[in-house]
């Protein structure tokens, strides 16, 4: 999954301020009852937030479903000389490890890739079992409002130095799905291009559905922020930041 896409991911996502995102997570950590020293990250991708948090002194265990993404993430950590990151190939909805953590996080709408509420429930249960007492679970999600009013059926063209990419959004609102049809051409040393095609699917969930899942597992003190702030979020904002506590 995402093997070829991993090679161009960082260039296509270059507008994301991962440093600011990491600082936001750190600020949320400060509001918890427990000092956060160890973090389990699901859906770490190419390791941008992973490395930022590790540079702040946190011990990170990072999990992703894509070998290609993990390879790039591991190379970044090695270049930065970060020894406090351990990478694992795994599924966030079915992950087990003989270790517990002060916090579990999932960033960049990774949870929107889970195909149904049963998978979301399994992710939340895995997170709960991996948390220490008073540990925090943090994850963000795109809302249905964002899919309907921002993402919609737009098409984007990226003409970068070594990559040409066409990104087509294909909504299926009757199924609560958004398909991303991605065609990209990466340049070879001889000037020729390789064509790659990939389709990714995200799924829409309402805050009420997530709240029910969290409560049924045993999480407490759930908070739903308008992402990037500590203001109350809703299904009407673009992205929500969810925080829950294991007591």
C-alpha positions in Angstrom: 0.0 0.0 0.0 1.2 3.5 -1.0 4.6 2.1 -2.1 5.1 4.4 -5.1 3.2 7.3 -3.5 5.6 7.2 -0.6 8.4 8.5 -2.9 6.5 11.7 -3.8 4.5 12.2 -0.6 6.7 14.8 1.0 6.9 16.9 -2.2 3.1 16.9 -2.6 2.5 17.7 1.1 5.2 20.4 1.3 2.6 23.1 2.3 1.8 21.4 5.6 3.5 23.0 8.6 4.6 19.9 10.5 6.6 22.0 13.0 3.5 23.9 14.0 1.4 20.7 14.1 4.0 19.1 16.4 3.9 22.1 18.7 0.2 21.8 18.9 0.4 18.2 20.0 3.0 19.2 22.6 0.7 21.8 24.0 -2.1 19.3 24.3 0.2 17.0 26.2 0.8 19.7 28.8 -2.9 19.6 29.7 -2.9 16.0 30.7 -2.6 14.6 34.2 0.4 12.5 33.3 3.8 13.7 32.1 4.2 12.5 28.5 7.6 10.9 27.9 6.7 7.9 25.7 4.4 8.1 22.6 2.9 5.5 20.3 2.1 7.0 16.9 -0.2 5.3 14.4 0.0 6.2 10.7 3.4 7.9 11.0 3.8 8.1 7.2 7.2 9.5 6.3 7.9 10.5 9.8 7.6 14.3 9.8 5.7 14.7 13.0 7.5 11.6 14.4 10.9 13.2 14.1 9.8 16.6 15.4 8.4 15.0 18.6 11.5 12.9 19.0 13.7 16.0 18.7 11.7 17.4 21.7 13.0 14.4 23.7 10.1 12.1 23.5 10.6 8.3 23.0 8.5 7.4 19.9 7.2 4.1 18.7 5.9 4.8 15.2 3.7 2.4 13.2 2.6 2.5 9.6 0.9 0.1 7.1 3.3 1.1 4.3 6.8 -0.2 4.0 7.7 2.6 1.6 6.6 5.2 4.1 8.5 3.6 6.9 11.7 3.3 4.8 11.7 7.1 4.2 10.8 7.8 7.8 13.7 5.6 9.0 16.1 7.4 6.7 15.0 10.8 8.0 15.5 9.7 11.6 18.9 8.3 10.7 20.0 11.6 9.0 18.9 13.5 12.1 20.8 11.1 14.4 17.6 10.3 16.3 18.0 7.1 18.4 14.7 7.5 20.3 12.4 6.3 17.5 11.4 2.7 16.9 9.5 1.9 13.6 7.1 -0.9 13.2 5.1 -2.2 10.2 1.5 -2.6 11.4 -2.2 -2.0 11.1 -3.5 0.7 13.4 -6.8 -1.2 13.7 -5.2 -4.4 14.8 -1.9 -3.6 16.6 -0.5 -5.3 19.6 2.7 -4.6 21.5 4.0 -5.8 24.8 4.5 -2.2 26.0 2.4 0.7 27.3 2.8 4.4 26.6 2.0 7.8 28.1 0.2 8.9 24.9 -1.1 7.4 21.7 -1.4 9.7 18.7 -2.6 9.6 15.1 -2.2 12.6 12.8 -2.9 13.9 9.3 -6.4 12.4 9.2 -5.1 8.8 9.3 -8.3 7.7 11.1 -10.3 8.8 8.0 -8.7 5.9 6.1 -10.4 3.3 8.4 -13.3 1.9 6.3 -16.0 1.5 8.9 -16.9 2.1 12.5 -15.8 -1.4 13.4 -12.3 -0.6 12.3 -12.4 2.7 14.2 -13.5 0.8 17.3 -10.6 -1.6 16.9 -8.2 1.2 16.6 -9.6 2.9 19.7 -9.4 -0.4 21.6 -5.8 -1.0 20.5 -5.0 2.5 21.7 -6.7 2.0 25.0 -4.8 -1.2 25.7 -1.5 0.5 24.9 -2.0 3.4 27.2 -0.8 3.9 30.8 -3.3 5.1 33.5 -4.0 8.8 32.9 -2.6 8.4 29.4 -3.9 10.5 26.5 -5.2 9.5 23.1 -5.0 12.2 20.4 -6.2 12.0 16.8 -7.6 14.4 14.2 -10.2 13.8 11.5 -11.6 15.6 8.5 -15.3 16.3 8.9 -18.0 15.7 6.4 -18.3 19.5 6.1 -14.8 19.6 4.7 -15.4 16.8 2.2 -18.6 18.5 1.0 -17.5 22.2 1.0 -13.7 22.1 0.6 -12.4 18.9 -0.9 -15.5 18.3 -3.1 -14.9 17.1 -6.7 -11.8 19.3 -7.2 -8.9 18.4 -9.4 -5.4 19.6 -8.6 -2.3 19.6 -10.8 1.2 19.7 -9.3 4.1 20.6 -11.7 7.2 20.2 -9.5 10.9 19.9 -10.4 11.0 16.1 -10.7 7.3 15.2 -10.4 4.1 15.9 -12.4 0.9 14.9 -10.6 -2.8 15.0 -11.3 -4.9 14.6 -8.1 -8.7 14.1 -8.7 -11.2 14.0 -5.9 -14.2 11.7 -6.5 -16.9 12.0 -3.9 -19.3 9.2 -3.1 -21.5 11.1 -0.6 -24.2 8.3 -0.6 -21.5 6.0 0.9 -19.7 8.6 3.1 -16.6 8.1 1.0 -14.1 10.3 -0.8 -11.9 8.7 -3.4 -8.6 10.3 -4.3 -7.4 9.2 -7.8 -3.7 10.1 -8.1 -1.7 9.9 -11.3 1.9 11.0 -11.0 5.0 11.0 -13.3 8.4 10.9 -11.7 11.5 11.9 -13.7 14.3 9.5 -14.4 18.0 10.5 -14.8 17.7 10.2 -18.6 14.8 12.6 -18.7 12.1 10.0 -19.3 9.2 9.6 -16.8 7.6 6.8 -15.0 3.8 6.8 -14.8 2.1 5.6 -11.5 -1.5 5.5 -10.6 -3.1 5.0 -7.2 -6.5 5.4 -5.6 -6.9 6.2 -1.9 -10.2 6.2 0.0 -11.2 8.2 3.0 -14.4 7.7 5.0 -16.6 10.3 6.9 -17.5 10.0 10.6 -19.5 12.4 12.8 -18.3 13.5 16.2 -21.3 11.7 17.7 -20.3 8.4 16.3 -16.7 8.8 17.5 -17.9 9.8 21.0 -20.1 6.7 21.2 -17.1 4.5 20.3 -14.8 6.2 22.8 -17.3 6.0 25.6 -18.1 2.3 24.9 -14.4 1.4 25.2 -14.0 3.2 28.5 -12.3 6.5 27.6 -13.1 9.6 29.7 -12.9 13.4 29.5 -13.3 13.5 25.7 -12.6 16.8 24.1 -13.3 17.9 20.5 -11.3 20.9 19.4 -11.4 23.0 16.3 -8.0 21.8 15.0 -5.1 24.0 15.9 -6.9 25.6 18.8 -8.5 24.8 22.1 -11.9 26.1 20.9 -14.8 23.7 20.8 -15.0 21.9 17.5 -18.1 20.5 15.7 -19.1 18.7 12.5 -19.2 22.1 10.8 -15.5 22.9 11.0 -13.0 21.5 8.6 -10.9 19.4 11.0 -11.4 18.3 14.5 -8.8 17.3 17.1 -10.0 14.7 19.5 -8.5 14.1 22.9 -9.5 11.3 25.3 -8.1 10.0 28.6 -7.7 6.6 30.1 -8.4 6.7 33.8 
